[in-house]
Each structure stands twice: as C-alpha cells, then as structure tokens.
Amino acid sequence: MKVNLSNNEKEEDLFLKAILTKCLKKDETAQNMLFQLFYGYAKSICLRYSSSQEDAKDILMKGFMKVFQNLEKYAFERPFKAWLRTILVNTAHTYYRDQKKFENEISLENQPEIENSESIINALSAEELLALIQKLTPAYRSVFVMYAVDGYTHHEISEILNINEGTSKSNYMKARLKLQGFIQKINPDLFYQYSTSKTKSI
C-alpha cells in the first residue's frame, strides 16, 4: 500500500536521509544532530526497559554507539524510528544479560490474579506505571513492555530475546501479577476497587 506523504513529511524524510548519509561517512556533526533529533524518543524507550535513570542513560549511550556502528545495515526505505527502537530494546536486553540480571524472579504462587487486571493497570498514570515497571526484573519488564506497550507479538519477542514463545507468554502473565502486587501495596483502595468489581456485578 502506497503512503502519500505531506510536503512537511517529505522534507523531514529528506532531511533525515541527508543526516544519515553523512553519518555513514562518520561525520561527527551529523552524528550529533541525529543524537539530538532522536534523544527524547530514545530516552523514553530506555526508561521503559531499564531499572533506573542511571541504567537508562547507559543503555541510551550504548544504543547510539550501536546505531553508528551498524548504520550501514539500515535500509533507508524502513522507518528509522522502528529500526532505532529494535536496537535499543536489544541493547537493554544485552545490558542486563551481561550483568547476570536477566533472570526470572520469585515465585508468585500466593499472588491471585484479578480478572480485569488490564483495567487496573490502565487506571494508573504514565508516571505511576513507569515507576512500577522499573521495579520488575529485566526478564519480566522486557516482555511486558514489548508486548503491552510497544506492540510486539510473543513470537517476535521470542525471536528478539532468544526465548521460547511459551516463556514470553509466561513472563508477561507473571509481570502482570507482579504489577498487581505493587499496586496492592501502594494503592490498596484502587486494588480493592477492581478486585471486587467482578463480585459486585454478579
């Protein structure tokens, strides 16, 4: 399907391609421009996939280093943001794996799942949800953000993270349970409201 771009979008596309072409030639001014242009977008991704502001900064810098090192592999007909996002997600995964932090957490046998868990999570503000997501272990956090926020399928997640598709689904469910547990501790009234809504509707 052919997409018709507005004049502004065409100009932005040409501008970005010009910067990327110079970056391929190791032009430091162009590299700095690319970094500044996508800094906000990249930082928002790194924050979602990290445990802290400090980790996010490290992942951000390492991610852009990979961008410049692998830019010749980028296909110009592809959206640059999607390619950048993939690199940042992989960088975050590698970052925690190398630190031996990418492993499953504690047993969740005693944590019941409420039926409308999506609603209780959606009731949080973006800032509140980000703070809770950063408390998850890297294994849970990566799968949850990739599936619930960035729209990856479990099949795509399994390929990117090199895990079984069943593991991806399991970690996503466990991440939801952990988030419910966090909400129950910091906002018991909200948790009670959603956990009892099913009973009230019967």
C-alpha positions as CSV (number, residue, x, y, z in Angstrom):
1,M,0.0,0.0,0.0
2,K,1.4,3.3,-1.1
3,V,1.5,6.0,1.6
4,N,1.1,9.6,0.5
5,L,3.3,12.0,2.5
6,S,2.6,15.7,3.1
7,N,5.2,18.2,1.9
8,N,6.4,18.6,5.5
9,E,6.8,14.9,5.9
10,K,8.7,14.7,2.6
11,E,11.0,17.5,3.7
12,E,11.6,15.8,7.1
13,D,12.3,12.5,5.4
14,L,14.8,14.1,3.0
15,F,16.4,15.9,5.9
16,L,16.8,12.7,7.9
17,K,18.2,10.8,4.9
18,A,20.7,13.6,4.4
19,I,21.8,13.3,8.1
20,L,22.0,9.5,7.9
21,T,24.1,9.7,4.7
22,K,26.6,12.0,6.4
23,C,26.6,9.7,9.5
24,L,27.6,6.8,7.2
25,K,30.7,8.9,6.4
26,K,31.4,9.2,10.1
27,D,30.6,12.9,10.1
28,E,30.6,13.9,13.8
29,T,28.3,16.9,13.3
30,A,25.7,14.8,11.6
31,Q,26.0,12.1,14.3
32,N,25.4,14.8,17.0
33,M,22.4,16.1,15.0
34,L,21.0,12.6,14.8
35,F,21.5,12.0,18.5
36,Q,19.8,15.3,19.4
37,L,17.0,14.7,17.0
38,F,16.0,11.3,18.5
39,Y,17.2,11.8,22.0
40,G,13.8,12.3,23.6
41,Y,12.3,9.3,21.7
42,A,15.2,7.1,22.6
43,K,15.2,8.1,26.2
44,S,11.6,7.2,26.6
45,I,12.2,3.7,25.3
46,C,15.3,3.2,27.5
47,L,13.4,4.3,30.6
48,R,10.7,1.7,29.9
49,Y,13.3,-1.1,29.6
50,S,15.6,-0.1,32.5
51,S,15.5,-0.3,36.3
52,S,16.7,3.3,36.9
53,Q,17.6,6.6,35.3
54,E,21.3,5.6,35.5
55,D,20.8,2.4,33.7
56,A,18.6,4.2,31.1
57,K,21.5,6.6,30.4
58,D,24.0,3.8,30.0
59,I,21.6,1.9,27.6
60,L,20.9,5.1,25.7
61,M,24.6,5.8,25.0
62,K,25.4,2.1,24.2
63,G,22.4,2.0,21.9
64,F,23.5,5.0,19.9
65,M,27.0,3.6,19.7
66,K,25.5,0.5,18.1
67,V,23.4,2.7,15.8
68,F,26.5,4.4,14.4
69,Q,28.4,1.1,14.2
70,N,25.7,-0.6,12.3
71,L,24.2,2.2,10.3
72,E,25.3,0.6,7.0
73,K,22.8,-2.2,7.8
74,Y,19.9,0.2,8.0
75,A,17.6,0.0,4.9
76,F,16.6,3.6,4.1
77,E,13.1,2.5,3.0
78,R,12.3,1.4,6.5
79,P,11.1,3.8,9.2
80,F,14.2,4.9,11.1
81,K,12.4,5.0,14.5
82,A,11.4,1.3,14.2
83,W,15.0,0.4,13.5
84,L,16.3,2.5,16.3
85,R,13.7,1.0,18.7
86,T,14.8,-2.5,17.9
87,I,18.5,-1.6,18.6
88,L,17.6,0.0,21.9
89,V,15.5,-3.0,23.0
90,N,18.3,-5.4,22.1
91,T,20.8,-3.2,23.9
92,A,18.7,-3.2,27.1
93,H,18.4,-7.0,26.9
94,T,22.2,-7.4,26.4
95,Y,22.9,-4.8,29.2
96,Y,21.1,-6.8,31.8
97,R,22.1,-10.2,30.5
98,D,25.7,-9.3,30.7
99,Q,25.2,-8.1,34.3
100,K,23.6,-11.5,35.1
101,K,20.3,-9.7,36.0
102,F,18.2,-11.2,33.2
103,E,16.5,-14.0,35.1
104,N,13.1,-14.8,36.5
105,E,12.1,-13.6,39.9
106,I,10.4,-15.1,42.9
107,S,7.5,-17.5,42.9
108,L,4.1,-15.9,42.5
109,E,2.0,-18.8,43.8
110,N,0.4,-16.7,46.5
111,Q,-0.5,-13.7,44.3
112,P,-4.0,-14.1,42.9
113,E,-4.8,-12.5,39.5
114,I,-7.8,-10.3,39.3
115,E,-9.9,-10.8,36.2
116,N,-9.8,-7.2,35.0
117,S,-6.1,-6.7,35.6
118,E,-5.7,-4.7,32.3
119,S,-8.2,-2.1,33.7
120,I,-6.4,-1.7,37.0
121,I,-3.1,-1.2,35.2
122,N,-4.7,1.3,32.7
123,A,-6.0,3.2,35.7
124,L,-2.5,4.3,36.6
125,S,-0.9,7.5,35.2
126,A,2.0,7.1,32.8
127,E,4.4,8.2,35.5
128,E,3.0,5.7,38.1
129,L,3.1,2.8,35.6
130,L,6.7,3.6,34.6
131,A,7.8,3.6,38.2
132,L,6.2,0.2,38.8
133,I,7.5,-1.2,35.5
134,Q,11.1,-0.3,36.6
135,K,10.6,-2.4,39.7
136,L,10.2,-5.5,37.6
137,T,13.1,-7.8,36.9
138,P,14.6,-7.4,33.4
139,A,13.0,-10.7,32.2
140,Y,9.5,-9.6,33.2
141,R,10.0,-6.0,32.3
142,S,11.2,-6.6,28.8
143,V,8.4,-8.9,27.8
144,F,5.7,-6.8,29.4
145,V,6.9,-3.6,27.7
146,M,7.5,-5.2,24.4
147,Y,4.0,-6.8,24.4
148,A,1.8,-4.4,26.2
149,V,3.4,-1.1,25.3
150,D,5.4,-1.5,22.1
151,G,3.0,-3.9,20.4
152,Y,5.4,-6.9,19.7
153,T,3.8,-10.3,19.4
154,H,5.0,-13.1,21.6
155,H,6.5,-14.8,18.5
156,E,8.5,-11.6,17.7
157,I,9.6,-11.3,21.4
158,S,10.8,-14.9,21.4
159,E,13.0,-14.2,18.4
160,I,14.4,-10.9,19.7
161,L,15.1,-12.1,23.2
162,N,16.0,-15.7,22.1
163,I,13.5,-17.3,24.4
164,N,10.6,-19.8,23.8
165,E,7.3,-18.3,22.9
166,G,5.8,-20.0,25.9
167,T,8.4,-18.3,28.1
168,S,7.4,-15.0,26.7
169,K,3.7,-15.6,27.5
170,S,4.5,-16.9,30.9
171,N,6.8,-13.9,31.8
172,Y,4.1,-11.5,30.5
173,M,1.5,-13.1,32.8
174,K,3.9,-13.0,35.8
175,A,4.8,-9.4,35.1
176,R,1.1,-8.5,35.3
177,L,0.8,-10.4,38.6
178,K,3.8,-8.5,39.9
179,L,2.4,-5.2,38.9
180,Q,-0.9,-6.1,40.6
181,G,1.1,-6.9,43.7
182,F,2.9,-3.5,43.6
183,I,-0.5,-1.7,43.1
184,Q,-2.0,-3.6,46.1
185,K,0.9,-2.3,48.3
186,I,1.0,1.3,47.1
187,N,-2.7,1.9,46.4
188,P,-4.8,-0.8,48.2
189,D,-8.0,1.2,47.6
190,L,-7.6,1.1,43.9
191,F,-6.7,-2.6,44.0
192,Y,-9.8,-3.4,46.1
193,Q,-12.0,-1.4,43.8
194,Y,-11.0,-3.5,40.7
195,S,-10.6,-6.8,42.6
196,T,-14.2,-6.6,43.9
197,S,-15.9,-5.2,40.8
198,K,-16.5,-8.7,39.4
199,T,-18.2,-9.7,42.6
200,K,-20.4,-6.6,42.6
201,S,-21.5,-7.3,39.0
202,I,-22.7,-10.9,39.8
